Amino acid sequence: MNDEASTHYNSIIDQHSLGAEFLRDNFGDCGRPKIGWQIDPFGHSREQASLLAQMGFDGLFFGRSDYEDYATRNRTRTMEMVWKASANLNKDGWLFTGVLPNGYGPPDSFCYDAFCDDAPIMDDPRLHDYNVPERVRTFIRAAQNEAVGFATNHIIMTMGSDFQYENANEWFKNMDKLIKYVNAEQVNGSNVNVFYSTPSCYLYALNKAGHNWTSKSDDFFPYAHHPHGFWTGYFTSRAAFKGYERHSNNILQVTRQLNAFANLNLRNSIFYLSEAMGVAQHHDAVSGTEKQEVAFDYAQRLSDGINVASGIINQAYSKLLPLNSQSPPTSPQFLCQLTNISECVPIQDQQRFTVTIWNPTVHSVLHHFRVPVTRAYTVRDSTGQPILAELFPVSNSTKKIPGRVGTATSQLIFRANLPALGFSTYFFEARTLVKREKPKVKITPNDECILQNQNIRVEIDAQGNLQHIINLKQSIAVAFSNQGFYWYQSFPGNNSQSQFQASGAYIFRPLSPTAQPVSQARSITCIKGDNVQTAVIVFNDWTSQEISLYDEGEFVEVEWTVGPIPIDDNMGKEIIIRYDTDINSQSKYYTDANGREVLERTRDYRPTWNYTVVETVSGNYYPINSRIWIKDQNRQLTVLTDRSEGGGSISDGSMEIMVHRRTLNDDSLGVGEPLNETAYGQGLVVRGRHILSLQTPETSAVHHRVAAQHLYMHPLTSFSLIPQDYYNYSAAYRQTWSALTDTLPLNVHLLTLDQLGPKDFLVRVEHYFELYEDDTYSKPVTFDLQSIFKAIGTISNTVELTLGANLELADLKRLDWVTNGESSSTKKTSKERSLDDTNITLNPMQIRTFSVALA
């Protein structure tokens, strides 16, 4: 069961596909799942339901829903519904959904495992504790009480829970008796009939009942199990691991692509990282709700998988880089995974090295890179021309990060032009600084800082306060009344009752609804070069941010660093970045669902029940997997995140995003320990990025959609220590390469490229714009699938599959449901198993999956 709040759709699809492949290989076609059984995730995503529908699922049942939502549904007999889980895919995104009646446990007093205290069924009349009549009456009453909330005469009764069936014999012995004696009461007029069943059989019975079901089109976030128990803390819990999971997926996707284009056929080796990524999607993994030792294990698995993937990347480049068979063997390629803290030990003090950058998207990318160095270098691009590369000082906040062993004092910042679905190599050669050489980078401390390029102007005052962001091309501006770090004190309860609920790994509950600034003053250093202009703003010794504007860039980057969060005062702390603006947002804000479709949120409101406002902050937090925005008639400010975080708009014009947490109390919901992460003997330091986009509402989508894909499918940098000078290197090795010869439309994204065999591939392509959000790109798009494969062969056969890649689309048959008088079935169209024409049409938000064979 993957988590639904902290996961990205790419990884959800990969995880389910990997599981479906395992089931198919071991159980054949009869092992293909058609029912979702999400009993434990803490809130439920609309995108998750849409993805399951696209995988061919007929239904979904889950155990957790908000206590007020549950009460309303139980009262109105709407515990089961048709979830219209996509605003773009129409009926292809519909999924029958049911809320289970008792979480996922049995009725009270009917638990029969080794550690249960409930009385077994004593059916020998000679026994003094003979209890069959009482047990039968109690069970029938439980069934009748449950039936009140359900629309048909079929109900599901879950018998089990976490860690159950350690003593399966005891369970089944008692359930056998229950079935026997409860059904025997039918001769006395009972209308209860009990039998063993499965979710599939139950769903089939509901389908045949011919009921006209209600529908739902929003999601099940946020989830609360009582008035003070909002499960919104885990949206941010273990922020470092959430970032590492994204980083790991980036490496996984690049490794798959390189494996395919180099024709290595090493899918079995890539499995180590694929499997670790699949495990990391668990609802007690990337969610951050595991014990610390378990979190270490998840990270170790990813690290081990990355180590294997690094070797595959090296093998791929050893085939792609040489110009011909006479080229000498390539020097090993390696990853430097700590460049975000300006550390890459192998290249320190080297005379020369190369940086090879793979772009995993199907569009060319202009990107600025930072390489940690200890000396000055001349940098040559793929044509051999020296390019502008500027030395920026490594900040003090970076130098003092615990565990940093690199000695780099500078970052060499350069702009790279990367081809679509390909690489470019940049050659670094040490040079000697001339004594009288004037530094090109201007550093100004404690003064106002104006960052400006051709598109954007950012105004920051001498006290380090962000004042304005101005879009020069659109002639719009946003004024900031506050921007920076704030903290909530974690509620230190004992969890005995709702009012004593503590903030912990799952729960976010601030002691006060008013967040406090982390400091009363801040320092600022303005650093300006030709490639980038940056304001380094230090709030205190554990929070800082760097606001950067790159040459020709249309976005403002905010790199934040938080930690070690101090706890000497015995107070847990939850750290947010807040963006307070003059945008008239009218209680509305917008968050994405697992990186795809965006949902409108309204403060202190739920679309399907009368919401009781108790927790004014945490009750308005939602998962932010890739973006959040607020807007008014003329302006939209969008914040893109580099990992899943929690946040919301607690007042008009404001967005706050929680970036780190350190709590001192367990919330008694399963972890059994506080969320108190440490490293190197002190609190954990976390670093991440927000990307800010200011556009008009009409032009925003084309910017945030493209930027979010580039942030998620980030170019991957590898390094190599080179013995040759540039002349000899360029004579032997290819310095740029692209798999594409034709430009693909901007609204097309290559989601999956996985080599299954020497000539066989799994491909997913998607249209990643929503309907109506852009005049140009929210329309159907057609392109030639062959264009992706031109570098490696000609397509001989293409078969379209369901999203999970475990069934030919032509064979898909889903149950038909009626909701509000409308059938869920789609118009039957002729679906050919093989596509003679490789031209593919995608509709907005559509993902199409293909098995491709090359000649």
N, C-alpha and C positions, 0 to 999 in steps of 0.2 A: 504494500500500500504506500504509494508515494505521498509525500506531503503535497498539499495543494496551495499553500500560501507562499512558500519560499522557493518554488521551482520554476524553471523556464520551460516553455513548451517544447523546445528542441530536446531537452534532456528527458522530459516526460515521454515523448514519442520514442526516443532511443531505449529507455528503460522497458517500456511495454513491448517494444519490438523484440528486444533481447529475451524477455520472458516468454513471449509467444513463440519465438524460435525454439527455445528449450522445450516447451510443451509439445510443439509439432514434432521435434526430433525424437522425443521419448514416448509420446502417446499417439502420434499420428493426427489426422484431421479431427478425430473425435475429441482431442484435447484442446481444440480452439475455444477460448473463452468468449462468451457472449453476455455475461452478467458481471457487473462491477459489484464488489463486496467491500466497500470502503467503511469499515466499522470504527476506525479510530482517529483518522485525521481531524484536526481541530478547526472546523470551518471548511466550506466547500466552494471551489472555484467554478465559475461558469465555463471557463475555457476547458477545465478538466472534463466536464460533461460533454462539451462539444467534441473534444478529441476522442473520447470513448465512443461517441456516436459515429464519428468518421472511421473508427476502427471496426465498426460493424456490431457494436454492442446493442443489445435490446433493452437493457435496463441497468439501473444503479440503485443500490440500497446502502444507506449509511446510518451510523449510530449516534452521531452528535449533531444536534441543532440547538440554536439559541433557546433558552428556557421560555422566553415570551413567545417566540415563533412556534415552539412546540405546543404551548398551551392554546394558542390561537388555532393551530391546525387540528389539534385534538378536539377542540370544541366545535369546529366547523366541518369535521370529517374530511379534511383535506391533507391527511398525512402522506398521501400518494398523489402524484401529479405528472404531467408531461412538462419537462423542463425544456423550454425554448432557449437553448444554450448559446445561440449565436445570433447576432443582429445582422449577419451578412449571408449566412449559408442557408437560411430558411429551414426547410424540413430535414435537410441533411445534418443539421445540428440539433435536432430534437432528440431527447432521451427520456424515457420513462424513469421516474425517480421516486423512491420511497424512503420515508424516515422511519427507522425501526422503532418499535413501541417502547423498548426499555433499554436504550443504549444498544448494547449487544449482549446483555445478560439475561438470565432467566427471571421469571416472576419471583417476587419475594417468597422465601422459604422453600424454593425448589432448586437449590444448588446441591450437587451430589458428589463433589470431588473430595479428594483426601483431606483438604484443609477447610472444607465447608462444615458449618455447625448445624445445618438444617437436618431435621429428622428424616431418616429414610422411610420408605413406605413399608410398614409392618403389616403384612397381609395374612398372617396366620391368626385366626380368631382365638386360638388358645392363649395368645400372648396378652399380657396385661396392658401393653402399650399398642395394641392393635389400633390402627389409625386410618384404615382405608376410607371410611365414610367422610371423615374430616378432611383428608387430603383431597378427595374427589370434589367435595363442596368448594374447598379453597381454590382448587385449580379451575373449576368451572366459573367461579366468580371472577378470577383473574382474566379468564378468556373473555367473559362478557364485558368486563370493564375495559379491556383493550379494544374490543370491537366497536366501542362507542366512537373512536376517532377514525375509523376506517369506512370506506364507502361501499364495500361489497361484503358478502358473507364469508370471504376468505381472509384470514389473518395469519401473520407469521409470528411464531413464538420462538425466540432465540434461546437455546439451552446451552450455555457455556459462557466463557469470558476469557480475559487475559490469564495465561498460565493454566488453563483448564485442561481436563482430560489426562491429568497425570495418573488418575485412577479411572480409566475409561470403563472398566467393567462395572464399577459402582454406578457410573452415570447411566449406562445402557440398561443395567438391571432395573434401576428405578424408573427409567422412562418406559421400558417395556410394561411395567406394572401400571404406570399412569395411563398409557394408551388402553390397556385392557380394561381397567376399572372405570375410567371416564367414559369410554364408549359403551360400556355395559349400562350406563345410566340412560341411554337412549330409550330403553324399554319403559322407563319411568317418565318419559316426556322431555328429556334433555335434548337440546338442539346442537350440542357440541360434539363434533366428530374430530378425533385427533389421529394423526398419522405422521410417520417420518417423511420429511420432504427436503427439498433443496431450494435455494433461491431461484434456480431455473424453472423448477416445476411450479413454484408459487407464482412466478411472473407469468407463466403460461396460463395458469388458472385465472389470473386477473385479466389477461388479455381476452380470454374467452367469455368473460363476464358481460361484455358488451356495454360497459359503463362509459358515460360521457365525462371525461376527466377534466379537472381544472388544470391550469397551466401556470408556469412561473418563468419570468424572463430576466430576473436579477440574479444575485448570487446569495450565498449563505455566510457572508462575512459582515462584520466580525461576529464571532461566536462567544457567548457568555453562558455559563452554567448557573449563575446566580447574579443578583444585582451588582455585586462588586467584583465579579470574576470574569473579566474580559480577557480572552486568550489572544492578546495582541502584542505581548512582549516577544513571543517567539518569532514574530516577523523580523526582528533584528538580532535575537540571541545568537551568540557565537559569530559575530560579524566577520571575524578573520576567516573562519571556515567557510562561511557563505561566499566570501571573495575567492577562496582557494578552489571551491567547487566550480565557479565560473571559469577561473583560470585553467582548471583541468579540462573542462569541456572544450575550451579553445584549442588546447593542445590535441585533444582527441579528434576534433573535426579536421584540423590541419594534417594530422598524421594519416587519417583516412584518405584525404585528397592526395597527399604525396605518395602514399602506397599505391593508389590507383594510377596516377600519371606516370610513376616510375615502373609500373607493372611488377611490383614486388610480390604480390599475392601473399601477404603476411597477415591476413585477417586473424588467424589464430593467435598470433603474438599481440596484436592490438586488443584482443579479447581481455587481457589483464586490465587495461585501462577502461575498456567498455564495461566490464563487470564492476569495477570499483566505482565508476560513475553511476551505474544502476543502483548499487547498494547505497550510495550517498543520497539518492532521492528519497529514501525512506522517511516516514513521517517523524522519526526520532533521530534523524541524521542531519540533513541540511537545515532542518527546522531549528537545530540548536538545543533540543530538549533531551539530550542524552547525558549520561554521566561523563565526567572529564576523561576517564580512561578510555571510554568507548569513543569519544570524539577523537582522541589521539589515534585510535585504531582506524577510524574512517580516513583520517588524514594520511596515515601510513600507507593504507591501501592505494590511495590516489597517488602518493609519491612513488610507490613501487611501480604502478602502472605507467607513470610519466617517465620513469627511468627506462622502461622497455620501449616506450614510444620514442624517446630521444634517440635510441639506437636505430629505430626504423627511419626516423627523419634523416639521420646521418647516411643510412644506406640509400635513401631516395636521392639525396643530393649527390651522392657519389655516382649516380647514373645520369642525373639531369645536368650537372655542372660541366662535365668534360665536353669540349667542342668536338673531339673525334677520338678514335681509338688510340691515337698516339699521345694523347694528353696523359701526363703523369697522374697517379692516384691522388685524389683530393685529400686535403688535410681534414681531419675529423671536424664535423660540425657539433657544437654543443650549445645547450641552453643556459642562460643566466637568468634564474627565476627571481632574483632579488634586486633587479634594476629599479624597482619602485622605491627602494631605499638607497639607491645609488651605490650598489655593490655588485661587482662582477670581478671576483678575485683573479681568474685566469688571465684576463687581459691587462691587469695592472702592470704598468711599466714596460709593456711590450713595444717593440719597435714597429711592428705592423700586425694588422689583423683585418679580417673582413667581417662585415655585418650583412647577412643575407636575410631578407625579409619576405615572408610569404603572405600574400593577400588572399584570404579564403573566400572573398566575395566575388561575384561575377561582374563587378564594376571596378574601374580603375579608381584608385584612392590617392589622395594627397594627404600625407600624414607627417607630423613632426615627431622625431624620436630623440630620446635623451640617453646618451651613453656615458656611464661613469668612467672618468679618466683621471690619471695622475700627471698628465703632461699634455702638451698641445699636439694636435695632429692636423695634417692635410687630409681632407676627405674627398675622394673621387666618386662620381656617380657611375652608373652602368655604361655611360659613353666614354668614360675616362676623364671627364672634365672636373676640375676642382670646383667644389660647391661651397656655399656659405655654411660654415659650422662654427658656432659661437660657444665660448667657454662661459658657463654660468656657475657661480659658486654653489656648492652643496650647502644647504641651510643647516644652521645649528640644530634645529629640531630633528633633522635627519641624522646628523652626526652622533647624536646622543641616544638614538634608538637602541635599547638593550639588545645585545646579540649581534650587532653589526660589526663585522670584522674587516670589511673593506677599508682601504685607505684613500679611496678617491676623494679629492677635495673639490672636484669640478664635474659638471655635466657638459658634455659636448652636444649641443642641440643643432640638429639639421633637419631639413625638409626632404622627405622622400616621395618620389612619384612612383607608385606601384601599379603594375599592370593588373588587369582583371585575372583572377584565378591563376596567379603566377608569382614570380619572385623578381626582385632586383637585388644586386649585390653592391655594397658600398665598401670601398677600399680605404683603410685608415693607415697612414704612415706618419710616424713621429716627425716632428719638426722642431727646430730650435727657435725660441722666441728671441727676436732682435731686442737688444736692450732698450732702444728708444721707441720700440713699437708701442703705440698707444693702444690701450685696451678699448675694444669696440663696444663693450658692454658698459653702460653707465649705471652706477649704483648710488642711490640717494636715500639716506636714512631719515626717518621722522619728518617727512614732508608729504604734501598731497601727492597723489599718484594718479595720473591720467593715462589710461591704456587706450590706444586708438589705432585702428587700421582702416582699411577701405570700407569696412562694413559696420563695425561696432565701435562705440565709445563707452568706456567704463570710468566712472569718476569715484575716487576714493579720497577721503579727506586726510589731513595730517594726523588724525587720531586713529586711523585705520578703519573708519566706518565707510562701508559701501553706500554711496549716495545715489548714483543713477547708473542705469544701463540704457544706452540709446542705440536704436537701430537706425543707422544713418541712411540706408537706402529706403526704408519704409517711413522714415520721419516720425517714428514713435519712440516714446521714452517711458521708463518705469522708475519712479522714485522709491527709494528704500528708507523706511523709518528705522529699521533695525535689520541687521544681518550678522549672524555669528552663532556662537555656541551658547547653549543654555542647558540647564540640568534640572531634572525632577528628582526629589528624594523618593526612594523606593519605600512603599508602605511596609512597615516591619511587623506584620501581624502574626498570630499563632495559628491561623486557619481553622479555628474551632467553629466559627460561624461566618456568615457572609461578611459581616461588618469587620471581621478580623482577618480578612483575606490578605495574604502577603503578596508582594510583587516578587516574581521569580522567573524561572526559565520560560514558563508558559505565559504567565499573567503579567501584564503591565498595569500597575495600579500606583499612581503617584500619591504621596502623602498630601500634597496640595496641588490644586489645578493650575497654580501659577508657577511657571518655570523661572528659575533664577539664572542670571548671567554667570558664566564661569569666572568672570573677572570684571572689575570696574574700569579697567584701562587696558589698552593694548598697544603694542609697538608695531611700526610699519617700516619696511624697507622696500623701496621701489627699484626694480632692476629692469633696464630696457636694452634690448638688442634689436637687430633687424628681423630675426626669426620669431622672437617672442618677447612680450613685455609681461612682467610679473610683479605683483604686490605680495610680499611675504609678510603676513600678519600674525604676530604671536600674541596670544591671549594670556597664557601663563605657562608654567613649565610642563604642562601636560595637554595643552590644546593649541593648535596652530592651523593656519590655512594658507595656501598659495593661490591667489586669483590670477589666472593667466589668460592672455589673449594672443593667439598666434597670427602670424602674417597671413592675410587673405582669409582668415577664419571667420565663420559666422556664429560661433558659439563662444561662451565664456566658460573656462574650466575652473572649477574650485576643487583643489586637492586638499583634503582634510587629514589631519593627524590627531588622534585622540589616545591618550594613555601615557603612563599608567594612571588610571583613575584612582585618586586618593581615597582611602577608607579609614584613615587614622581617627576620624571623628565617629566611627562606627555607623556611618550612614551609607546605605546603598545608593548608587547614582545612575541615572539614565540620561545619556547625553544626546541632545538634539542639535541639528543646525536649523535655524529658523530664517525664513526669507519673508520679511514684513514689507508689503508694498502698498501703493496707492490704487491697486486694481480693485474695482468694485465687483467682487465675485459673487455677491448675493447668496451666500451660504453654499454655493456650488463648488465642487472640485472634482477632478477626474483622475482616476488611477487605472493602470492596465491590469489585465488578467493574464498572468504567466507570460508576459512579454508580447501579447497579441492584441486582442480587442480591448477597447477602453470603455469603462463604465462610469457613468455620472454618479457622483456622491452628493448627498445633501446633509449638511450638518444636523445632528440630533433628529434623524429621520430614518425610518425603514419603510420600504415600498409596500410590504405585505402585512404589516400589523401596526397597531398603535404603540409606538415606542415610548417606554418610560425612561426619561433621562436621569441617570444616577451618577455615572462616571463621565464627566463632561469632556475629559481628554481621551482616555483609552477607548471609550465608546465611539469615538470618531476616527479611530485609527484603522487603516486598511493596508493590505499588502501592497507594496510598491516593488514590482519585479523589474521594471525598466523605466517607468516614468510617472510623473504626477504633474498636473498643471492646474492653474486658475486662469480665468479670462474675464474680460468685459467686452463691450461692443467692439473696441478697436485694438485691444492688446491681448496677447496670450503669452504667459511666462511658463515655460515647460522646464522641469528639472529631470534630467536623465540620470539614472543611478548605475553604478558598475557592479552591483550585487543586489540581492533582495533586501529591502529594508521596510520598516513600518513608518507610517506617517499619516498626516491629514491636514485639514485646514480648520484650526480651532477658532479662528476669527476671520472675518472678511479681509481679503487682501493678503492673507498670511498662509504660508506653507511651512510645516515643520516635518523634518525627517529624522528619525532616531538612527544614530550611527554606531552607538556602542552602549553597552550596559555592564554594570558590575553590581550585583545584588548580594545581600548578606543573609537573606532568609530563603529557605525553600518554600515553594508555594503548595507543597503537599499534593502534587498531582502526578507524581510518578518518578521524578528524577532522584529525589532523596538527598539532594545536596544543593547549596546555593550556587548561583551562576557567578562564580568568583574566579575568573580565568587569570592565570599568572604565566609568566615566562621569564626565565633568567632571574628568578628570585623576586620578581615584583609584578605589579599588575600588567596585563597584556596591552601592548600598543597596537592599534589598528590604523591603517591608512587606506583611504579610498578616494573616489572622485565623484563629483557631480558635474554634469554638463548643462549649462543654462542656455536656453534658446528664447529670444524675444522676437516674436513675429506677430503679424495680424492673425486672427483666428482663421482666416481664409488661406493663408500661406504657411501655417504652422506645420501641417501634416507632412508635407514633402521634406521638411527639415528634420522633424523629430523621428519620422519613420526611418529615413536613411541613416541618421546619426545613431539611432538605437541599434540598427543592424551592425554598423561599423564598430560600435562599442562592444557588442556581444561577440561578433565574429572579428575579433581584433587581429591585425597583422601580427604574425609570430616571428620573432627575431631569433636567429641563431648566429653564433660566432665561430670563427675559425682562426687559428694562429697560422700565419702564412710564411713560408720560408723565402718565397720569391719576391722580387720587387714588382711594381705594377706592370711594367712592360712584359715580363715573362708570365705573370699571372694572366693578363688579358689575352695573351697569345694562346693559352691553353684551356681557358675556362669560359663558359657562357656566363654573362653577367646579368642578363635579363631574359625572361621567358614567360610566355603566357599560354595557357591551354586554349584560349579563345582567339579566333581570328575575326569573329564578328562581334560587334557590340550588342549586348543583350539589353532589353528595355529596363529602365530604372526600377520599375515595380515588380521585377522578377528576382527571386532569391533562390539560390541553391542551398537547400536545407540539409540534404544528405547526399554524399557520394561515397559508397562503400563497395569495395571490390570483393565479390563473393567467390570468384574463381578467376582463372587466367583471362577469360573472355566475358565474364558475367559480372553485372553490377546492379546494386540497388540505388535508385535515384529518387530523391524527393525534391520537387520544385514548388515554389509557392508564390502567390500574389500577396504581398504583405501590407497592402493598403486596404482600408475599410471603404465601404460604400459611402459616397457623398462627402468624403473628407477632403478631396482634392479634385478640382475640375479636370485635370489632365490624367492623373494616375489612378483614380478610383474607377477605372473602366476596365472591361475585359482586355486581356493582352494575349497576343499570339507570338510564339517564337519557335525556332527549330531546335528540338532536343539534340539533334546531331551536332549542333555547334559546341556543346560541352565536350563531345568525344572526338572532335576532329584531330586532336593531337595524338590520339592513341588508336583510332580505328573507325570503321564504318559500322553503324548499327545494322544488324541483320534481323533482329526481332525485338519487339517491345510489347510487354504485357502489363496492363494496368492492374494494380493491387489496391486493397484497402490500406488505410493509413498505417496499420500495424504490420503490413507486408506479409500477412499470413493467410491471405485469401485473394483469389482473383476477383476483381471487382465485378466481373460478369456473373459470378456465382453468389454475390451478396443478396441475401433476403432477410429483411428485418421485420419484426412484428409490427403490425399496423395498430395505431391507437387513435382514438377519437377524443379531441379536446375542443370544448366550446363548439361542438357540432362540426369540426373540421378534421378530416382524416390526416394522419401523419405520413401516410404513404406518398412517395414522390411519383411523378408521372413516369411510367415505365418506358425506358428508351432502349433501343438495341445497343448492347454493349459488346463490341467485338473483342475477342480474347487477345488478338494481336493487332497492333496498329501498323498499317501499311505506310501511313504518312507520319513522319516524325514531327510535324508541326503541332504544337501543343497550345491550347487555349486555356487560360486561367482566369477565373472570375475573382473579384475582390475577396480576400481572405481565404481563398481556396488553396489547399495543398493537394497535389497529385503525386502518387507514388507509382514507380515503374520498376519492373525487372527488365534490364536491358542486356541483350546479348550482342557481342560484336562479331563481325565476320572473321 
